Amino acid sequence: MESFVKVLLAVLICSQGLCSQGPEEEPAEDVMERSNLQFSIDLYKESVKKEENVFFSPWSLQTTLGMVYAGAEKTTKSQMQKALSFLNNSNDLIYKGLYQNLISIQNTTNRDISLDAGNRVYVSNDTTLNPKYHDILQNTFQSGASGVNFQNENIYKYINAWVQQKTRGKILELIPNGALGPETKMVLVNAIYFKGHMDD
């Protein structure tokens, strides 16, 4: 009789939702929200050490460096994971969260603001990307890899034209003349545009 009572009690507890079923996987968007918040705080602490005004987009920095992270391995990857405050060890979850963040910005429907973002990767014609890395760039960051000739002295204008178009003419010269050359193998670019009314 005592055993029956114990079993019955266990069944009642589980039926009330109090029975442990193991940890549920945290949604990717929640993981990246916490990750970006922590990264923002850490970055702000470093930025305010200088006695000057600071303006930056933590999301842009985390996304661009996320493209670098995707191509890193072993010690470099683990160090970048810590620096970027990626709080989950699952690459799939990290990439899914980065993708969902990008899509949420691109699909913003608020009539009171204009918001857009994009990524672009430029690779030297004599460089071949790992196919798996290329797929991550395409599927996670919505960026194909454009083959370019960095020996062309006007290549910076070509990249700046994309940035200018993406920021609706607000950023005209992200890359200055002379910054790129024959030794350049890859350029990763993130652009974000925001326009909205700010209350006094």
N, C-alpha and C positions, 0 to 999 in steps of 0.2 A: 504493500500500500504506500509506503514512504517513497519508493522509487517512482511509483505512478504519479504521486503528487509533485515530485521534482521535475519529471518530464512535462507534466501539465503546466507547471509554473514557467518552464523554459519556453514552451510554445506560446504562452500568453505574452511573455516579454517580447519575443520576436514578432508577434502579431501587432504589437504596439510600436514597431519600428525601432526598438531599443537593442536589437540583436546586431552585433557588429558583422558587417559583410565585407570588410576590407576597405581600404581608402579608395575613393573615387578619383578619377583623373581630373585635375583642374582644367577648366576650359583654356585653350591657348590664348584667347584674348585677355583673360584675367591674368595669366602668367606674364604676358608682355606688358600689361598695364602696370603691374607691380615692378617689373624689371625697368621700364622706362622711368618710373617715378624715382627709383633708387639711383639710377644712372644720372638723372637730372639733378638730384640732391648732391651727389658726389661731384659732378661737374661744376655745379654752382659754387661749392665750397672751394674748389681750386681756382675758379675764375675770379672770385671776389678778393683773392689775395693781392691782386693788382689794384692800384688806386686809380681806376678809370671805369667809365661806363661799360657795361657788358650786355651784348645782345646776341643770343644764339638759339638755335633750334635743337634741343636734345634728341628729338625724334629723327631729324635729318642726320645728325652725327651718328646715332646708334644704327640707323639704317645703312648708311654708307660703310661704316666699319663692319656692319653685319655682312656685307658683301665680301669684305676681306676675310672675316671670320669663316665664311663658308668655304674658302679655299685654303684655310690653314689646317695644320695637322699637329697631332701629339702635343708637345709642351706649349708651342705657340698658341694652339687652339684653346687649351685649358687656361692659359694666361689671359687671352682675349675674352674668354667667357667670364672670367672674374672681373676684368676691367669694364666690360660692357654691362655688368650686372644681369647677365642671363641667368636667371634663378633656377632653371631646370636643366638637368643634364641630357634631356632628350633633344637631339638635333631636330627631329621631326616636329616636335612641339614648338621649338624656337622658330623654325622656318614658317610653320603654320601661323604663329602669332604675328610675325613680321609681315607676312602676306595679308592677313586680315586687317592689320593696322593700315597698310597702304590702300587696300580696297575701300576701307571705311572713309578715308580721306577723299579718294577719287569719286566716291559715290555720295558725297555730301549734298543734301538737297535743301538745306536751310537757305531761304530766300534773302536773309539779312546779311549773308556773308558769301564771299567767293573763296573757294579753297581748292587747290589742286597740287599734286605732287607727282614726281616721276624719277626714275633712275635710268642711267645710261652707262654702258661700259664700252670703252674704246680700246681695242687691242691692236698691237703692231702686226702688220701683215706677215711678218716672219715668226710669229708666235702662235702656237696651237694650244687651245685650252683643253683641259681634261673634260671629256664629254659629260661626266657627272656634275662637274662644277658649272658647266654651261647650262645644264638643265635646271640647276638650282637658281641661277641668275634669271632664267626665263620664267620659271614657275613660281618662285617666291618673290622676286623683286621686279617682275614684269619688265625685264631688261634683256634684250638680246645683246650679243657682243658684236659690235661693228668693227670690221677690219679696216685699219687706216694706215697711212704712211706718215710716221712721225718725223721723217726726214724733210717733209714738206714744211717750209717755214710758215705757211699760212694755215697749218692744221689747227692752231689755237682758235682761229676765226670760225672754223667749222664747228668746233665744240661749243664755243661761245654763242653761236647762232641758235643751237638747240636750247641752251640755258635761257637766252633772251626770249625765245618763243614760249618756253614753259613758264617763265615768270612774267609773261605779258609785258615785256620791255622794261622791267624794273632792274634787272641785273644785266648789264651790257658787256662787262669784261671780267668774267670770273677768272679766266686764265690769261695772264699777261703775255705779251710777246716775248719770246725767248725762254719761256718756262719749260717748253717741251723740245725734244731733240732726238737724234738717232738712238740715244741710250734709253729712251722711254719705251717701256714695254706695254704698259696698261694705264689707263686713266678711268677712275670710277667717279661718276658724278651723280649727285642728288640735287634736285631743285624743288623748292616748295613755294607756293604763292598763296598769300592770304590777304584778303581785303574785307574789312568789316567796320561797322560803326562802333566807336568807343564812347561810352557815356562819360560825362564830366564827373 
